[in-house]
Amino acid sequence: MLAALIAAAAVSAACDLEKPSGQPGCTRAAVDALPMNAMQAIGTHNSYKMAIAPNELAMIRAINPKEADAIDYSHPPLTQQLDAGARQLEIDIVYDPDTGLYAAPLGFKMAGAKAEPYDFTPYRQRGLKVIHEPSVDYRVTCPLFVQCLKEVRAWSLRHRDHVPLIILLNLKEGGPSMPGAIKAPLFDAKAMDLVDAEIRSVFPEIDLITPDKVQGKHATLREAAAAGAWPSLKAARGKVMIALDCPPDQVARYRGDRKVLEGRAAFVNVDETSPAAGYITLNEPKEQAARIAAAIKAGLIVRTRADADTREARTNDTSRQAAAFASGAQYVSTDYMTPDVRFGPYVAKLPGGGIARPSPVRP
């Protein structure tokens, strides 16, 4: 831990950790000695999401204008986001045990002859599917979970010096209470095993940062994180960390009867007291500033959000993103790596530019 703190102090706050300049305070050797939880990078929220078809969005707006505003955003394909500097991605997945459950969403059917074309073929294939909301917000850039992972893997293989990527997973269950709406099944034990199986079908063990690797010989992951057991940036370059950004009941189902996360591919979103504590989602950088600081001090990796539900973009309010970056959270998520010209100039950029910087709050 002491060596990591000394290394962190030697790196300039303005240094791009992915592409160090070689100048004093930004040498590759000094940067590579940092633990991966001493960095800060930007990422995207619901990274797979395409825009809702205009006529379908209009139907939603007629029923619930606030909800229509909240989901009126989109992202380019994952490769483009990674090229632009995103080092955190978020993917929502649904279980499809009988295959084909998501191939005829309510919004598309309600649009009738005016529905914009969309290829539902992938939803008739086996495997976990990627969807924001199965009935009305279903258009995505990579419909199959494995397809999304393969896109990230292909990019990673072309950029082996990238700082560690984190992919957050939301496991969607249920659905709206309206006639014809799709209800996503529960992620039972079989589905949780499938999540890991699909991850490992794409990423070899050597390129994953897993709970077991970080925990090592420590009794719990929480103890390992507190002891500074995260890999150095040198060891973490070119690798991917997966985390389930899930509520407690889903976390419990994923952990099963494990003491921590033995054998699992993904970290889980749990509070600082859990033996499985290594990652935590704290999305309100203003209201949760003290808790973010405490989580970082405990050695956890934190994700927070610079904006949400299009609110900041519509008013060009940068106060939340300023709080997010100042909080020291290692990954700051946004829907606006580039402005949405319909709303105005709002954009979220890593302070000082670059891909990743030393976190302003060190563990």
C-alpha positions as CSV (number, residue, x, y, z in Angstrom):
1,M,0.0,0.0,0.0
2,L,2.8,2.5,0.9
3,A,4.6,1.8,-2.3
4,A,1.4,2.5,-4.3
5,L,0.9,5.8,-2.5
6,I,4.4,6.8,-3.2
7,A,4.0,5.9,-6.9
8,A,0.7,7.9,-7.0
9,A,2.3,11.0,-5.5
10,A,5.0,10.9,-8.3
11,V,2.5,11.1,-11.1
12,S,1.3,14.5,-12.3
13,A,-2.4,15.2,-11.9
14,A,-2.5,16.2,-15.6
15,C,-0.9,13.0,-16.9
16,D,-2.8,10.8,-19.3
17,L,-2.4,7.4,-17.8
18,E,-3.2,5.6,-21.0
19,K,-0.8,7.6,-23.1
20,P,1.9,9.0,-20.7
21,S,4.0,11.7,-22.3
22,G,7.3,10.6,-21.0
23,Q,7.9,14.0,-19.4
24,P,8.7,14.3,-15.7
25,G,5.7,13.3,-13.7
26,C,4.2,11.4,-16.6
27,T,6.6,8.6,-17.4
28,R,5.4,5.2,-18.3
29,A,7.2,3.6,-15.4
30,A,5.6,5.9,-12.8
31,V,2.2,5.5,-14.4
32,D,2.4,1.7,-14.6
33,A,3.3,1.5,-10.9
34,L,-0.1,3.0,-9.9
35,P,-2.8,0.6,-8.7
36,M,-5.7,0.5,-11.0
37,N,-8.0,2.0,-8.4
38,A,-5.9,5.2,-8.3
39,M,-7.1,6.2,-11.8
40,Q,-10.2,8.0,-13.1
41,A,-11.8,7.6,-16.5
42,I,-15.1,8.4,-18.2
43,G,-17.7,6.0,-19.5
44,T,-21.2,5.7,-20.8
45,H,-24.6,4.8,-19.3
46,N,-26.7,2.3,-21.2
47,S,-24.0,2.1,-23.7
48,Y,-25.8,-0.1,-26.2
49,K,-28.9,2.1,-26.5
50,M,-30.2,3.4,-29.8
51,A,-32.8,6.1,-30.2
52,I,-36.5,5.1,-29.9
53,A,-38.3,5.5,-33.2
54,P,-39.9,8.9,-33.3
55,N,-43.5,7.7,-33.7
56,E,-43.0,5.2,-30.8
57,L,-41.5,7.9,-28.6
58,A,-44.5,10.1,-29.4
59,M,-46.8,7.4,-28.1
60,I,-44.8,7.2,-24.9
61,R,-44.9,11.0,-24.6
62,A,-48.6,11.1,-24.9
63,I,-48.9,8.8,-21.9
64,N,-45.9,9.9,-19.8
65,P,-44.0,13.0,-20.9
66,K,-41.5,12.8,-18.1
67,E,-40.6,9.2,-19.0
68,A,-40.3,10.1,-22.7
69,D,-37.8,12.9,-21.8
70,A,-35.8,10.5,-19.6
71,I,-35.2,7.9,-22.3
72,D,-34.7,10.3,-25.2
73,Y,-31.0,9.6,-25.7
74,S,-28.8,7.2,-27.7
75,H,-25.2,6.1,-28.2
76,P,-23.1,5.1,-31.2
77,P,-21.8,1.5,-31.4
78,L,-19.5,0.4,-28.6
79,T,-16.4,0.5,-30.8
80,Q,-17.0,4.2,-31.5
81,Q,-17.4,4.9,-27.8
82,L,-14.2,3.1,-26.9
83,D,-12.4,5.0,-29.7
84,A,-13.7,8.2,-28.2
85,G,-12.2,7.4,-24.8
86,A,-15.0,5.5,-22.9
87,R,-13.4,3.1,-20.5
88,Q,-16.6,2.1,-18.7
89,L,-19.5,0.6,-20.5
90,E,-23.0,-0.4,-19.2
91,I,-25.0,-3.2,-20.7
92,D,-28.6,-4.3,-19.7
93,I,-29.3,-8.0,-20.2
94,V,-32.5,-10.1,-20.1
95,Y,-32.9,-13.8,-19.7
96,D,-34.6,-15.6,-22.5
97,P,-34.9,-19.3,-21.5
98,D,-37.4,-20.3,-24.2
99,T,-35.9,-18.1,-26.9
100,G,-37.9,-15.5,-28.9
101,L,-39.6,-13.8,-25.9
102,Y,-38.4,-10.4,-27.1
103,A,-39.0,-10.7,-30.8
104,A,-42.3,-8.9,-30.9
105,P,-42.3,-5.8,-28.6
106,L,-45.5,-4.0,-27.8
107,G,-44.2,-0.6,-29.1
108,F,-43.4,-2.0,-32.5
109,K,-46.8,-3.7,-32.7
110,M,-48.6,-0.6,-31.7
111,A,-46.9,1.4,-34.4
112,G,-48.4,-0.9,-37.0
113,A,-47.7,0.0,-40.6
114,K,-45.9,3.1,-39.5
115,A,-43.3,1.2,-37.5
116,E,-39.7,1.9,-38.5
117,P,-37.9,-1.3,-39.7
118,Y,-35.9,-3.2,-37.1
119,D,-34.2,-6.6,-37.4
120,F,-35.5,-8.9,-34.7
121,T,-33.7,-12.0,-36.0
122,P,-31.1,-11.9,-33.2
123,Y,-33.9,-12.1,-30.6
124,R,-34.9,-15.5,-32.0
125,Q,-31.4,-16.9,-31.3
126,R,-30.2,-18.6,-28.2
127,G,-28.5,-16.6,-25.4
128,L,-28.9,-13.6,-23.2
129,K,-30.4,-10.5,-24.9
130,V,-29.5,-6.8,-24.6
131,I,-32.5,-4.5,-24.1
132,H,-33.3,-1.4,-22.1
133,E,-37.0,-2.0,-21.7
134,P,-38.4,-5.0,-23.7
135,S,-41.8,-3.5,-24.6
136,V,-41.0,0.1,-25.7
137,D,-37.2,0.8,-25.6
138,Y,-35.8,-2.2,-27.4
139,R,-33.6,-0.8,-30.2
140,V,-29.9,-1.5,-29.5
141,T,-26.6,-1.6,-31.3
142,C,-25.8,-5.2,-30.3
143,P,-28.9,-7.3,-29.5
144,L,-27.0,-10.4,-28.1
145,F,-24.9,-10.1,-25.0
146,V,-22.2,-12.2,-26.5
147,Q,-22.2,-9.9,-29.6
148,C,-21.6,-6.9,-27.4
149,L,-18.8,-8.7,-25.6
150,K,-17.1,-9.8,-28.8
151,E,-17.2,-6.1,-30.0
152,V,-15.4,-5.0,-26.9
153,R,-13.0,-7.9,-27.1
154,A,-12.1,-7.1,-30.7
155,W,-11.4,-3.5,-29.8
156,S,-9.3,-4.5,-26.8
157,L,-7.1,-6.8,-28.9
158,R,-6.4,-3.9,-31.2
159,H,-5.5,-1.6,-28.3
160,R,-3.5,-3.7,-25.8
161,D,-2.2,-0.8,-23.8
162,H,-5.6,0.5,-22.8
163,V,-6.3,1.1,-19.1
164,P,-8.6,-1.5,-17.6
165,L,-12.1,-1.4,-18.9
166,I,-15.1,-2.0,-16.7
167,I,-18.3,-3.4,-18.1
168,L,-21.3,-2.9,-15.8
169,L,-24.3,-5.3,-16.1
170,N,-27.9,-4.6,-15.2
171,L,-30.0,-7.7,-15.0
172,K,-33.5,-6.6,-16.2
173,E,-36.5,-8.5,-14.8
174,G,-40.3,-7.9,-15.0
175,G,-41.9,-5.2,-17.0
176,P,-44.7,-2.6,-17.1
177,S,-48.2,-3.6,-16.1
178,M,-50.0,-3.1,-19.3
179,P,-51.8,-5.5,-21.7
180,G,-49.3,-7.0,-24.2
181,A,-46.2,-5.9,-22.3
182,I,-43.3,-8.3,-22.1
183,K,-42.3,-9.6,-18.7
184,A,-38.6,-10.5,-18.5
185,P,-38.0,-13.7,-16.4
186,L,-36.2,-13.8,-13.1
187,F,-32.5,-14.4,-13.2
188,D,-32.5,-17.7,-11.4
189,A,-29.4,-19.8,-10.6
190,K,-29.3,-21.2,-14.1
191,A,-29.4,-17.8,-15.6
192,M,-26.7,-16.5,-13.3
193,D,-24.4,-19.3,-14.4
194,L,-25.3,-18.4,-18.0
195,V,-24.1,-14.8,-17.4
196,D,-20.7,-16.1,-16.4
197,A,-20.6,-18.7,-19.2
198,E,-21.2,-16.1,-21.8
199,I,-18.6,-13.8,-20.4
200,R,-16.0,-16.6,-20.3
201,S,-16.9,-17.7,-23.8
202,V,-15.6,-14.4,-25.1
203,F,-12.9,-13.3,-22.7
204,P,-10.1,-15.7,-21.7
205,E,-9.2,-15.9,-18.1
206,I,-5.9,-14.1,-18.7
207,D,-7.7,-11.0,-19.9
208,L,-10.3,-10.8,-17.0
209,I,-9.8,-9.0,-13.7
210,T,-11.9,-11.3,-11.4
211,P,-12.8,-11.2,-7.8
212,D,-10.7,-14.3,-7.1
213,K,-7.6,-12.7,-8.6
214,V,-8.0,-9.6,-6.5
215,Q,-8.8,-11.4,-3.3
216,G,-5.8,-13.7,-3.6
217,K,-4.9,-15.2,-0.2
218,H,-7.0,-12.6,1.7
219,A,-9.9,-14.0,3.7
220,T,-12.4,-11.7,1.8
221,L,-12.5,-9.4,-1.1
222,R,-13.2,-6.5,1.2
223,E,-10.0,-7.2,3.1
224,A,-8.1,-7.5,-0.2
225,A,-9.4,-4.2,-1.4
226,A,-8.6,-2.5,1.9
227,A,-5.0,-3.9,1.7
228,G,-4.5,-2.4,-1.8
229,A,-4.6,-5.7,-3.7
230,W,-5.8,-4.3,-7.0
231,P,-3.4,-4.9,-9.8
232,S,-1.1,-2.2,-11.0
233,L,-1.9,-0.4,-14.2
234,K,0.9,-2.3,-15.9
235,A,-0.7,-5.6,-15.0
236,A,-4.3,-4.4,-15.7
237,R,-3.6,-2.9,-19.2
238,G,-5.5,-4.6,-21.9
239,K,-7.9,-6.3,-19.4
240,V,-11.5,-6.1,-18.6
241,M,-13.4,-6.1,-15.3
242,I,-17.1,-7.1,-15.2
243,A,-19.4,-5.9,-12.4
244,L,-23.1,-6.6,-11.7
245,D,-24.7,-3.3,-10.9
246,C,-27.6,-5.1,-9.3
247,P,-29.9,-4.8,-6.2
248,P,-29.3,-7.0,-3.2
249,D,-31.7,-9.8,-4.1
250,Q,-29.9,-10.3,-7.5
251,V,-26.5,-10.1,-5.8
252,A,-27.6,-12.8,-3.4
253,R,-28.7,-15.1,-6.3
254,Y,-25.4,-14.5,-8.1
255,R,-23.4,-15.3,-5.0
256,G,-25.5,-18.3,-4.0
257,D,-23.9,-20.1,-1.1
258,R,-20.4,-18.7,-1.7
259,K,-18.5,-17.1,1.1
260,V,-17.4,-14.3,-1.2
261,L,-17.5,-14.7,-5.0
262,E,-15.4,-17.9,-5.5
263,G,-15.3,-18.8,-9.1
264,R,-17.5,-16.0,-10.4
265,A,-16.5,-13.9,-13.3
266,A,-18.0,-10.6,-12.1
267,F,-17.8,-8.3,-9.1
268,V,-21.0,-7.2,-7.5
269,N,-22.5,-3.9,-6.3
270,V,-22.5,-4.3,-2.5
271,D,-22.0,-2.0,0.4
272,E,-18.6,-1.5,2.1
273,T,-19.4,-4.0,5.0
274,S,-19.9,-7.0,2.8
275,P,-17.1,-9.7,2.4
276,A,-17.7,-9.3,-1.3
277,A,-17.1,-5.6,-1.3
278,G,-14.8,-4.6,-4.2
279,Y,-17.0,-2.5,-6.4
280,I,-19.9,-0.2,-5.6
281,T,-22.3,2.0,-7.6
282,L,-23.0,5.4,-6.0
283,N,-24.7,7.4,-8.7
284,E,-25.4,10.7,-6.8
285,P,-22.0,12.5,-6.5
286,K,-23.5,15.4,-4.6
287,E,-25.7,13.7,-2.1
288,Q,-23.4,10.7,-1.7
289,A,-20.1,12.5,-1.7
290,A,-19.1,11.4,1.8
291,R,-20.0,7.8,1.1
292,I,-18.0,7.9,-2.2
293,A,-15.0,9.2,-0.3
294,A,-15.4,6.5,2.4
295,A,-15.7,3.7,-0.3
296,I,-12.5,5.0,-2.0
297,K,-10.7,5.0,1.3
298,A,-11.8,1.4,1.9
299,G,-10.1,0.5,-1.4
300,L,-13.3,0.0,-3.5
301,I,-13.8,0.9,-7.1
302,V,-16.7,3.3,-7.5
303,R,-18.9,4.3,-10.4
304,T,-20.9,7.5,-10.3
305,R,-22.9,9.5,-12.9
306,A,-22.2,12.9,-14.4
307,D,-25.8,13.2,-15.6
308,A,-29.1,11.4,-15.7
309,D,-32.4,11.3,-17.5
310,T,-31.4,14.0,-20.0
311,R,-31.9,16.7,-17.3
312,E,-28.4,18.2,-17.3
313,A,-28.2,18.1,-21.1
314,R,-31.5,20.1,-21.4
315,T,-30.3,22.8,-19.1
316,N,-26.5,22.7,-19.7
317,D,-26.0,22.1,-15.9
318,T,-22.5,20.9,-15.3
319,S,-22.6,21.0,-11.5
320,R,-23.3,17.3,-11.2
321,Q,-20.4,16.3,-13.4
322,A,-18.1,18.6,-11.6
323,A,-19.1,16.9,-8.3
324,A,-18.7,13.5,-10.0
325,F,-15.1,14.1,-11.2
326,A,-14.1,15.8,-7.9
327,S,-15.5,12.9,-5.9
328,G,-12.6,10.6,-7.0
329,A,-14.9,7.9,-8.3
330,Q,-12.8,5.8,-10.6
331,Y,-15.4,5.7,-13.4
332,V,-17.7,8.6,-14.2
333,S,-20.6,7.7,-16.5
334,T,-22.4,10.0,-18.9
335,D,-24.9,10.0,-21.8
336,Y,-23.0,12.8,-23.4
337,M,-19.5,12.2,-24.5
338,T,-20.6,14.4,-27.4
339,P,-23.4,17.0,-27.2
340,D,-27.0,16.3,-28.3
341,V,-27.5,19.3,-30.6
342,R,-31.3,19.1,-29.9
343,F,-30.7,20.2,-26.3
344,G,-27.6,22.4,-26.4
345,P,-23.8,22.3,-25.8
346,Y,-23.8,20.0,-22.7
347,V,-21.0,17.5,-22.8
348,A,-19.0,15.5,-20.2
349,K,-15.2,15.4,-20.6
350,L,-12.5,14.2,-18.3
351,P,-11.0,17.3,-16.7
352,G,-7.7,18.1,-18.3
353,G,-8.5,15.9,-21.3
354,G,-6.9,12.6,-22.1
355,I,-8.3,9.1,-21.6
356,A,-7.6,8.5,-17.9
357,R,-6.0,10.6,-15.1
358,P,-4.8,10.0,-11.6
359,S,-7.9,10.2,-9.4
360,P,-8.1,13.5,-7.4
361,V,-8.9,11.4,-4.3
362,R,-6.5,8.6,-3.7
363,P,-7.2,5.3,-1.8
